[in-house]
Amino acid sequence: MAYKYPNFAAEMARKSMDYKEVYDSMAEKFNKSSDTISNWITGRAGELPTNVAFAIKDDYFPEFTVDYLFYEEPIVN
């Protein structure tokens, strides 16, 4: 599956994280469906809201910036 945010996908893989865990957590936090969160992150529908991007960063990737995680082109560290 292609992801709109390759840096986010790469960091998920580096941490061996499960996308469903992130989708479910954000869905509960923002009273949305897991499918909605998934669609935002994969770019299938709509834009990822800023507050959701910051929540993902704060909850799962505090060591990175939102700009890095959700940039639409890969950034090599």
N, C-alpha and C positions, 0 to 999 in steps of 0.2 A: 504494500500500500504506500502510495506517495504521500508525504506530509508537506504541508505548506511551510512549516518551520523546521528546516533540516537540523538546526542546532539543538532545538528541543528534542527532536527524535534521537539525535546522537547522544545527548546527555541521558535520556531515558535508557538507551541501550547500555551506556557505560555503567549505569547503576543497576542494570538488570531489573528495571522497574516494569510493572504491568500497567499498560495504558488504561485498562478497565478500572483499576484502583484509582487512578487520577480522575478519570471521567466520572466515576461514581461519587467520589469525594466532592468534586466541584459541583456536580449536579445537586447534591444534597445541600451544599453551602449556599448555592444561588437559586435553589428551588426551580431547577430546570431538569430536563431529562438527560440521561447519559448520552443519548443520541445527539442532542443539541450540542453538548460540549464536544463530542467527537467531531461533529460536522464543522464546528468553528475551528478546531485545531487542524483538521485535515484540509480545510478550505473548501469543502463541498457546499457549504451554505453560510452566508453571512461572514461578518468579520468577528474576530475574537475580541470581546469587550475588554477594555483596559483593566477594569477591576478584576476580571477573571484571570487575565495574564499576571497581574501582580499577586493574586492569591496563589496561583500555581508556583510562581517564583518563591514567594515567602514560605509556603508549606513544603515544597520539595527541593528547591534549588536556591537557597539563600546565598550561596557563594557566587551566583551569577547575576548579571543585570538583566532586566526585562528586554533591553535592546538586543543583547546577545541572544537570549533564548528565542525570541520571537521575530528575529530578522528573517526575511524570506530568502536569503542567500546564505550558503554555508560560510562560516567564519572559522578559519583554522587557528587554534590557539597555539 
